[in-house]
Structures are given as structure tokens and as C-alpha cells.
Amino acid sequence: MLKTQHLTMNIDAILPFVVANALHVIAAVAILLAGFWLSGKANLLVIRVLSRTLHFDEMLKGFFGSIARYFVLMITLLAVLSQFGIQTTSLVAVIGAASLAIGLALQGTLSNLAAGVMLLIFRPFRIGQHVQIGGNDGIVKELSLFWTEVVTADNVQVIIPNGSVWGQPLKNLSTYAAPPVSAEVRFPAEDAAVRDKIEAIVAGSAGVAKDPAPKVLLDRAGADNAMQVVVSFVPLGDAAVVKSELIRAVHEKVEAQVAA
């Protein structure tokens, strides 16, 4: 009887403690579930908002979405711990000190991460563009938060840490349109009238660009200071083929007539 009475007294003493802690556990689980749900919603919301911005990089959308998600999860963790009476202020200080120690240990890696974020924000180059980074020349294949992948002309993969990409001069050869490649061909001229005939042939050639317009000028060159017609033009297609066609046309219509 005494044992039963003693057991009943113990249960009466423990029951309030169990009930109180059970409520804390239920509240913590509810906060945890709500936090996971809100973190996912925050991630999607940030991505959706950034998607409305034109030309915003996909990787950067995911990066900022992840930041929002982990921020909500961190607040959720602190709220869960506060349900069990843990002082979150001291915990935040411990997390800050641990973060500082980890940051010092991973200084090089974090510098690459910071450089990757800067590259993603300011976008000095894009995927598929031709760049020169230090001694590396090639096409940008991938840009991640930690490294940049470049493929050279001989199809060799080069991985460059973002800290090195951001910290040195970078040439983007695809930002501005390259000037048109011009070609030049010279013809002997007996007199200045030959220039007009050659100019008409050049103007009617399908392989010569009309804009910019070709230039047909007179010049003197060679050991005998002989008169020449100089044709400068932008070829439409293979420059060697267009040049060959011009020489053939001039030979057939001008030089052959002069010889006759």
C-alpha cells in the first residue's frame, strides 16, 4: 500500500513536468515544420521575383534563393531552441565565433566564393563568350560560385579559381563586334582610265561587301615606280576565293583587252 502511495506521489510530481515539456516539444515540432515550409516558400518567392528581371542569371537566382532559405532555417532553429529554455543570445555569439574560425581556415575558398558572387552580379563575361584571363585564352563553358571553366581553341579544359579571375585584368573579345576583315589586291595600270574599269568590276562583284564600300585607288610601287590600281574591300566569304575571282575578272575584262 505504501509503495502504491509512493508511486502515485511520484507520478503526480512528474506529470506536470512531462506535460509542460510535451507542450514544448509539440511547439518545437510545429515551429520546425512551419520553418521548413516557409524556407521553401522564401526560396521560390526570391527566384520568382528575380525571374521578372530581364537578363538575370539563373545561377544568381538560385544563389539568392538559397540565402533566403537558409536565413529562414536559421531563425527557425533559434526559435526551436528557445522553446527548451536555451539562451539564443549566447548561442548566436558561439555561432559567430565558430563562423569566424571557419572563415579564417577557409580564407582562400571564401575569397573564391566572394569573387564568384561578384562575377555573377557584375557579369564581365557570359557563357559562350571568348575571353583572355591571365595566360588562358578560350571560350567560357561554365561559371560557378568557386571557379570558371574555359575551353581553349585546342579543346583543352582549364579550371580557373574565381579569385584569380576577379583579381586580374580580363579581356572579353566578344563584348564588341570585331571590325570587318579587309583584303587588298593590286593590278598593273597603263593609265588612270584602267581604274574606272576595275572599279566597275569590283562594284558588280557578288563577293565584295557594299558596306563598307570598297576603295579603288591609284598608287605607284615597285622598283620601276609603276602605276598600280589598289583595291581594298571587305570580302563576303573566303577572302582568298573572292580575291581570286576579282583577279580573274579583271584579267578577262581589262588586262586581256589592253594586251589585245
MARDO-947789 format. One record per residue (C-alpha): x negated, y negated, z; residue number from 1. Coordinates in steps of 0.02 Angstrom, whole numbers, plus 50000, padded with zeros to 5 digits. Example, Ala and Ser with C-alpha at 12.3 -4.5 7.8 and 13.67 -1.06 7.14 Angstrom:
# residues 2
PT      x      y      z  dovo
PT  49385  50225  50390     1
PT  49316  50053  50357     2
//
This chain:
# residues 260
PT      x      y      z  dovo
PT  50000  50000  50000     1
PT  49857  49886  50047     2
PT  49769  49923  49882     3
PT  49927  49885  49785     4
PT  49949  49722  49877     5
PT  49766  49677  49847     6
PT  49781  49717  49662     7
PT  49938  49611  49648     8
PT  49848  49465  49729     9
PT  49702  49482  49608    10
PT  49819  49486  49459    11
PT  49910  49333  49524    12
PT  49743  49243  49539    13
PT  49677  49297  49368    14
PT  49838  49274  49270    15
PT  49835  49082  49267    16
PT  49653  49088  49208    17
PT  49695  49212  49070    18
PT  49848  49113  49015    19
PT  49751  48949  49013    20
PT  49607  49023  48913    21
PT  49727  49114  48796    22
PT  49804  48946  48755    23
PT  49631  48876  48721    24
PT  49591  49024  48608    25
PT  49754  49005  48513    26
PT  49723  48818  48493    27
PT  49544  48851  48435    28
PT  49603  48979  48306    29
PT  49737  48858  48246    30
PT  49608  48718  48229    31
PT  49489  48835  48140    32
PT  49621  48890  48013    33
PT  49677  48711  47986    34
PT  49495  48657  47964    35
PT  49461  48789  47831    36
PT  49619  48739  47739    37
PT  49579  48554  47748    38
PT  49398  48581  47693    39
PT  49457  48668  47536    40
PT  49582  48530  47503    41
PT  49448  48396  47530    42
PT  49334  48484  47406    43
PT  49470  48491  47273    44
PT  49525  48312  47308    45
PT  49349  48242  47284    46
PT  49325  48342  47123    47
PT  49495  48286  47058    48
PT  49459  48103  47094    49
PT  49287  48110  47014    50
PT  49358  48201  46863    51
PT  49457  48045  46821    52
PT  49292  47952  46797    53
PT  49231  47963  46619    54
PT  49062  48045  46587    55
PT  49042  48100  46769    56
PT  48927  48251  46779    57
PT  49007  48418  46826    58
PT  48866  48465  46943    59
PT  48881  48299  47033    60
PT  49068  48327  47058    61
PT  49032  48495  47141    62
PT  48895  48418  47247    63
PT  49005  48281  47319    64
PT  49148  48405  47339    65
PT  49034  48518  47441    66
PT  48981  48372  47550    67
PT  49163  48332  47589    68
PT  49199  48516  47626    69
PT  49054  48538  47746    70
PT  49093  48372  47832    71
PT  49269  48434  47872    72
PT  49200  48602  47930    73
PT  49077  48515  48047    74
PT  49217  48413  48126    75
PT  49319  48573  48142    76
PT  49176  48661  48232    77
PT  49158  48518  48355    78
PT  49347  48519  48388    79
PT  49344  48708  48419    80
PT  49200  48694  48542    81
PT  49287  48553  48635    82
PT  49434  48670  48667    83
PT  49320  48776  48778    84
PT  49254  48627  48876    85
PT  49087  48615  48786    86
PT  49020  48437  48781    87
PT  49009  48398  48596    88
PT  48906  48241  48626    89
PT  48757  48340  48688    90
PT  48786  48468  48550    91
PT  48778  48332  48417    92
PT  48613  48274  48492    93
PT  48544  48452  48486    94
PT  48602  48472  48305    95
PT  48520  48306  48261    96
PT  48355  48359  48339    97
PT  48363  48527  48252    98
PT  48402  48442  48087    99
PT  48251  48328  48109   100
PT  48137  48477  48143   101
PT  48205  48571  47993   102
PT  48188  48415  47886   103
PT  48005  48396  47933   104
PT  47972  48580  47899   105
PT  48059  48570  47730   106
PT  47997  48397  47682   107
PT  47943  48446  47507   108
PT  48103  48541  47471   109
PT  48212  48399  47536   110
PT  48116  48273  47430   111
PT  48158  48378  47278   112
PT  48340  48382  47335   113
PT  48343  48193  47357   114
PT  48262  48170  47186   115
PT  48390  48288  47110   116
PT  48533  48184  47181   117
PT  48454  48025  47111   118
PT  48434  48106  46940   119
PT  48615  48163  46942   120
PT  48677  47990  46992   121
PT  48572  47881  46876   122
PT  48560  48009  46732   123
PT  48398  47954  46646   124
PT  48424  48105  46532   125
PT  48559  48233  46492   126
PT  48564  48416  46446   127
PT  48503  48442  46267   128
PT  48400  48283  46256   129
PT  48217  48279  46206   130
PT  48106  48215  46348   131
PT  47924  48198  46396   132
PT  47891  48224  46582   133
PT  47707  48210  46625   134
PT  47619  48332  46510   135
PT  47779  48427  46469   136
PT  47873  48395  46308   137
PT  48036  48483  46264   138
PT  48225  48493  46270   139
PT  48316  48483  46438   140
PT  48400  48651  46466   141
PT  48463  48630  46644   142
PT  48463  48503  46785   143
PT  48492  48571  46961   144
PT  48475  48490  47132   145
PT  48298  48556  47154   146
PT  48219  48574  46981   147
PT  48233  48528  46798   148
PT  48215  48660  46663   149
PT  48134  48607  46498   150
PT  48110  48716  46344   151
PT  47960  48671  46237   152
PT  47950  48674  46046   153
PT  47872  48849  46051   154
PT  48018  48911  46158   155
PT  47925  48915  46325   156
PT  48022  48884  46485   157
PT  47950  48750  46601   158
PT  48020  48725  46777   159
PT  47979  48553  46848   160
PT  48020  48508  47030   161
PT  48136  48358  47035   162
PT  48014  48265  47147   163
PT  47889  48266  47004   164
PT  48022  48215  46877   165
PT  48084  48066  46979   166
PT  47911  48012  47038   167
PT  47826  47981  46871   168
PT  47857  47893  46704   169
PT  47982  47986  46596   170
PT  48007  47968  46408   171
PT  48179  48006  46338   172
PT  48158  48024  46150   173
PT  48345  48048  46120   174
PT  48415  47890  46200   175
PT  48393  47779  46049   176
PT  48411  47829  45868   177
PT  48245  47864  45783   178
PT  48200  47746  45640   179
PT  48230  47820  45468   180
PT  48082  47911  45393   181
PT  48021  47816  45241   182
PT  47923  47881  45093   183
PT  47816  47796  44962   184
PT  47769  47836  44784   185
PT  47659  47738  44661   186
PT  47669  47730  44472   187
PT  47545  47652  44349   188
PT  47615  47499  44259   189
PT  47558  47425  44094   190
PT  47656  47266  44128   191
PT  47781  47192  44251   192
PT  47930  47247  44144   193
PT  47899  47428  44196   194
PT  47951  47379  44372   195
PT  48129  47339  44317   196
PT  48147  47507  44229   197
PT  48083  47603  44381   198
PT  48197  47502  44496   199
PT  48348  47556  44391   200
PT  48294  47738  44403   201
PT  48272  47726  44592   202
PT  48441  47641  44613   203
PT  48527  47781  44518   204
PT  48440  47922  44611   205
PT  48554  48027  44721   206
PT  48410  48071  44838   207
PT  48371  47890  44887   208
PT  48467  47806  45028   209
PT  48558  47646  44983   210
PT  48549  47579  45161   211
PT  48415  47527  45195   212
PT  48392  47480  45013   213
PT  48235  47545  44927   214
PT  48095  47421  44887   215
PT  48014  47419  44715   216
PT  47862  47304  44716   217
PT  47708  47270  44612   218
PT  47533  47299  44680   219
PT  47354  47315  44621   220
PT  47247  47457  44686   221
PT  47107  47574  44638   222
PT  46930  47543  44583   223
PT  46987  47454  44425   224
PT  47116  47349  44517   225
PT  47251  47418  44402   226
PT  47432  47363  44416   227
PT  47549  47486  44503   228
PT  47733  47495  44546   229
PT  47757  47540  44730   230
PT  47924  47619  44778   231
PT  47965  47627  44964   232
PT  48126  47720  45006   233
PT  48219  47824  45137   234
PT  48246  48000  45068   235
PT  48410  48091  45085   236
PT  48345  48266  45118   237
PT  48171  48335  45097   238
PT  48055  48188  45062   239
PT  47937  48293  44955   240
PT  48080  48353  44844   241
PT  48152  48178  44821   242
PT  47980  48109  44782   243
PT  47952  48246  44653   244
PT  48119  48207  44570   245
PT  48076  48022  44559   246
PT  47908  48058  44481   247
PT  47990  48173  44352   248
PT  48125  48046  44310   249
PT  48001  47903  44291   250
PT  47886  48011  44185   251
PT  48029  48061  44069   252
PT  48109  47889  44050   253
PT  47965  47767  44068   254
PT  47792  47841  44055   255
PT  47839  47951  43907   256
PT  47911  47801  43814   257
PT  47754  47699  43848   258
PT  47644  47842  43785   259
PT  47751  47856  43628   260
//
